[in-house]
Amino acid sequence: MTLYEFKMHLKRFGFVKFLLRNRRNKEENTKRDALKDDGRALIIDIENALKEMNIIFFADYGTLLGIIRDHKFISWDNDLDYGLLIDDSFDWKRFEQELSKSGFRKVREFEFKGHVKEQTYAKGILTVDFFGHQNLQDKSMGLGFFRKENYIYQSRNEFHVRKVEYVKIVDTKTVEFLGTTVHVPRNAEEYLESVYTKSWKIPDPKWSDDNNPNRNIEVLHELGRGTFYE
């Protein structure tokens, strides 16, 4: 048994889970407060940086939900989410180089079968997740990386992968949000329904992929890889 596998077994004990959960909750609360205070400025920085790259980008997931439904950051969110419409030729290294010019530092990256699918960047204590989406005929497809409860991973780099299908993202538009402009999918409400089901207009802080069986999700057999830079 490796040292990491031993740590995974240790985390299954109740008191260890309690300690880790408390630490995580404190960190998330700090980031929630920072998002309320500095999230608007971070969005401006992101939008300005991405406009220079000639790529299709948009506020995604919880960030998009707050923009369209709540007209503010959703109360339980603690980071920003952006989507990128990519294909196999998308240059993630150039993406990193361009973001670094605007003061962003890469803190995490997820790969599947040797191809980058998601990156996370930080500015101060706040982070932004960039998710790659690909249009396939009449649908958009994305990969999500996650850890299964009570699964013993052999290293911190191993992650399970789920493939999720959404409504096709054809184009973007800009909308007003907190006194600035943000790119969103042109079919934002239809897209949110494909992400969060028809109940997306009802706030649910306990929402997760696992308790929404109506979504088109496939957990893949092959594990993905996560790399952490700090």
N, C-alpha and C positions, 0 to 999 in steps of 0.2 A: 504494500500500500504506500503510495506517495504521500508526502507531507500535505499536499493540497487536498488529496482525498480524505486524509485524517481530519483536516479542518472542515470539510464538507460534512462528515459524520458528526463532528462536534456541534455544528450549527443546527443540527436536528433536535438538540436538547432544548427543553422549554426555557430554561433560564438564559441560555445563550441567545435564543430567538428574542427574548424580552429585551436584553441589553442592546442587541443590534437594532431592533425596532425603535427603541428609544433614541439611539444615536441618529438613526436615519430620520426620525420625525423632527428632531431638533434642526438637522441640516436642511430639511425640506421647508420648515417654517421660516428659517432665515432667508432662504431663496425666494419664498413667496413674498415676503416683505420687500426684498430687493426688486422683484419683478414689478410690484405695484409702484415703487419709487422710480425705477430706472428702466422699466420695460419699453416705454415709449422711445427713449433715447437709443436703446439697443435696436429697435425696429428701424429707426432712421438710419443707423449705421449699416444694418444688413441690407436694406433697400438700396442705399447708395452704392454699396460694394457690388451687389449683384447686377445692378443696372449696367455696370461697365463690362460685363462678361458675355453679353449677347446670348443668354440662355433663358429658357422659360422657367420661371420660379414663382412661388406663391406661398402665402401663409397656409399652414396645414394643421390638421388634427385639432388639438386643444386650442391652439392660437386662433385658427380659423373659426372654431366654434364660438370663442369669445367675441371675435370681431362681428360675426354675422348675427348670432343670437342675442348676446348679452351687451354688445357695444362697449365691452370692457374686458379685461383679463378675467377668466373664470376664477372663482375664489380659491379653488384648490390647486391651481396650476402653479408650477415653480420654474418653468423654463419656456423657451420659444420653440415652435416647430415650423419648419419650412419644407416645402416639397420642391423637387427639381425634376423636370421632365427630361429624361435622358435616354440615350441608346447605348449600344455597346462601344461606341467610339468616344463617349464622354470621358474627358480627361480630369480625373479627380486630383491628380498632382498639380495641374495648372489651377484648378479650383482652390486648392490649398494655398498656392503661391499668391493668388489674387486676394484671398481673404486675409492673409498675413500682412499684406500691405495696409490693410485697414485696422490693424491691431488685434485681429482674432488669432487665437492659438488653438491648434488641434489638440483635443484631449482624448478622443476615442474614435475608433473606426471599426466597421463590421464588414466582413467579406463572406461571400458564399461561392464555393468552387473557384477561388482565386480572383474573384471580381468584387471590387468595392461596391457596396450597396447603400451604405449609410455612414455619415461622419458627424461628429459632435465638436463644436468649437465653443470656446469660452472667452468672455471679456469681463474682467473683474470676477465676481463670484457667479455671474449669470452664464447660462449655457444656451446654445441653440442647436437643435438636432436638424440635420439636413437629410431628408429621405429621398432616395432615388425612385422615381416612378417611370414605368415604360408603357407606352400605348401598344396594345396588341389587338389588331382588328377593331372591334367595337368596345373594348374594355381597356382600363388601365390596370396595371399589376404592380404590386410592391411587395417587398419582403420585410418581415419583422423579426427581430432577434430577441429571444427571451430565455429565462431560466425556468425549468420545470420544478415544481415543488417536490422535495424529497428525492430528486434525481442526483446521483453522485457523479459529478463531473471530474475528469482527470486533471484539468488545469483551469485556471481562471479565464483562459482564452476560448473555451468551448461554450457554444450556445446552440439551443434549438432554434429552428427557423420555421416561420409560418408564411405561406404565400397567400396573399389577400388580393381579391379582385374588386375593383371599383368601377364606377361609371367612367367613361372615357373623358379625359381632360383634353379639351380641344384648344383652348386659348385662355388668356387671363384678362382681367380688368383691374382697375384701381378703385378703391373705395376709401372714404374718409374714416379715420379711426384715431381718436384722442388727439385731434388737431393735426394729423399728418396723413399721408396717403400710403396704402398698403396694397400690394398685388394679391389677388385672390383668383381662384378659378372662375371663369365667366359663368359657369353653371354651378356656383358655389352651393346653393341649397340642395340641388340634386346630388352633388358630390357628398355633402354632409350626410344625406340620407343613406348613401351607399356605404359610408364609413360607420355611422352610428345607428343605422336602421331608422325606421319612420318615427321613432320616439326621440329623435335628436333635439327637438325643440323643448324637451322636458329636462331640466337640470338633474343630473344624477352623479354625485361625487363618487359613487361606488362602481361606476361603469367600468367594464373591462371586456376584452375580446372573449374571455372565457364564459361570461354569462350572457352572451348574445349569439345563440345558435343559428339565427337566421342569416348571419353573414356568410359569405362564400370564402371560407378559410380552409386551407390544407396545410397540416403540419408535415414538413418534409422529413424524410428518413435520414438524410445526411446532415451532420452538424455543421454549423457555421463557425466563424472565428471572429473574436473580438480582440482588438489590440488597444491598450490603454497607455497614454503618454504622460500621465501624471497621477 
